[in-house]
Amino acid sequence: MRKLSYFVGMSLDGYIAGPGHNIDFMPLSEEFVAWLGSEYPETLPTAARPHFGIPADAPNRHYDTIVMGRGTYEPGQLAGLANPYEHLTTYVVSSTLGEVPEPVRLVESDPVALVQRLKKEDGLDIWLGGGKLGAQLIDEIDELVIKSYPVIAGDGTQALAGNFRPADFKLQRRLEFENGTQVSWFTRA
C-alpha cells in the first residue's frame, strides 16, 4: 500500500513559507541542493530540474503523485507554470480555485477520500504539499520527511495550520548538512 508522505521544508519556528508564499529566506547550501537533486529529484519543479543538473526525464525515486493545496499550487501558477510538476500526477485540493489546466486534477472536496483512494492504487508513494491541507490530512499522514533549515521566519505559512490534532511519530533517521540544515524521517508511531 502506498504511503502519504509530508515531505516539507520549514524554518526552525515551523513555517514552510513567509508572507506571500516567499521561500527565498530558506538557506540552501550547495551540499544540500546536490543531495536533494540526487535523492529526491521528483520534488523539484520540472522547469527547475535542468538548473540543478537533473534531466527532465530523470526517474522519480520516491513519489509519483502530489496532492497539494491551493497555497502550494498558486506560486507556480503565478510564475506561469500551469503544472509545476509535470513528472508527477498532480492533484490540487481547493474549493475556491474554480479550474486548473489539464492534466492537473482539481479536487474541490473531501481530500481524505482522495488520499484513501490513492493509497490503494499501485505506484510510488504520495507527496503531500501544503500547511492547511496537511492539517486536514493529519490522520492520513504515514511519514514525515522534514527539511529543517537553520533560520527563524517569524510569520508566514505554518507547516500544519488550523487543526489541533496531536499525532505521534517516531524518528527513523536524521541527516545533517554543513550549514545546519537537517533532514529527519519520521513514521507514524
N, C-alpha and C positions, 0 to 999 in steps of 0.2 A: 504494500500500500504506500502511496506517495505521502510525503510529509509536507506540511505547511511550515515554511522557514521564514522567520522575520529576520532578513539579512539587512542590517541597518547601521549606518554610521551616525554617531552622536557626540556632542560635546560632553565634558565632564559633568555638566549640570542637566543632562538629559534632553538636549534639543537636537533635532535632526536637521533643522534649517533655521535661519534667522528670519526676522520680519521680511515679508515679501519673497519668501522661498529662497533666500540667499544662502549659499553653502560655501562661498568663496573664503570664509574665515577659517575653514577646517584645514589644518596644516597637513599637507600630503607630501611626505618625503619621497624621494626617488626610489628608495628601497621598498617602501610600502606600495607605491604605484606599480612597480615591477612585479611584486608578489601578487597584487590584485589581478593584474593582467594575465599572469600565469595560472593562478589558482581559481579565479572566479571571472573569467573573461566575459561571460554572458551578462554580468552585472554592469558592464559599461555600455552606454548607448551605442547603437550601431554606427552612427556618424562619428563618434569619438574613437572607435576602435583603431583606425589607421594611425591616429595621433599617438596611441600607446603601443604601436608596433604589432597590433593584433590583426590578422587578416579578417576581412568581413565574413568569410566563411569558416572561421575557426569553430570547432565543435563546442557545444555547451557542455560543461562538466558537471554541474550540479542541478541546474534548473532549466526547464524548457517552457515554463509558463510563469507569467507575472500577473498578480492581482493587485491593482493599485487604486488608491483613492484619487479623487479629483485634484487635491492639493499636490500630489506627486506627479500626476499627468500634465497638469497645466503649464509648468515651467518649460517643458519640452515643446508643448503645443505653441506657446508664445514665442519660442525660438524658431518656429517654422517646422518643427518635427511632428508631423501628424501621427507617426508611430515611432517613438524613440527607440524601441526595442524590436526591430524588425525580425530579429533572430529568435524571438520568443512568441508564444501565443499570448496575446495581451488582452486582459480584461480591465476595464475601468469601472469602478463602482461609484455611481453618482446618481442622485435623484434630481439634480438640477442642471446637469450639463446639456441635456437635450439630445445631442447626437455626437457621434465620433465617426471618422472616416474608416472604411473597411481597410484592412482586416481587423482593426481594433474592435473589440466587442464591448458594448455598453451594458452594464448590469445596473438597473435602476432600483432594485430592491433585493432584500434577502441575501446578503453576501455569505451568510453562514451556509445556506443551502447550496450556493455555488461551490464553496470550498469543499463541502462534504461530497458533492458530486465529483469534483475534480480529483479528490483523493482516491476515489475508487477507479479512476481511469489509469491506463498504462502510461508510463512515461517517467521522466525525471521529476524531481521534487518541484514544489510550487513556491515561488518567491513572493513574499508579501511586502508591499510598499505603502507606507503612509501611517502617520500617527493616529489620526482619528479612526481610520479603518482598522489599524492594529488593535485599538481598544475595543472595537466592535467584535473582533475575531479572537479575543484572548483565549477563549475556551478551545479554539481550533488550532492554536499555535503549538506545534510539536517541537520546534527547535528555534533557538535564538542564536544568531551569529552577530555579535555586537562589535562593531569597529568603534573603539573609544579613542577620540582624539584629545590630545593634551591642551584643551582650550575651554574656557568658560564663555558661554554665549549670553546668558542673562535674560534673553527673550527670544521668542520665535515659535516654531512648531515643536511641541513635545513629542517624545518618542511614542508614548501611549497616552493619548489625550481624551479625557471625557468619560472614563468608565472605571470607577474604583472596584476592582475585582481581583484581589490577590491570587496569584497562581505561583506555585513553587516550581523552580527549575534547578537542575543540578549541573554544576560546572563540569565539562568534559575535558577541556584543554584551553590553554591560553598561549598566545604568541605575542612577543613584544618586539617593537622596532626601535631603531636608534633614536628617533625623535620623541619617543614616549608613547606613540600610538600603540594600542593593544587590540588584538582581536581575540574574543572569547567565545567559545562554543558552549551552549547550554542545551540540555534536553529536559523535557517535562519530567518532573520528579514523580 
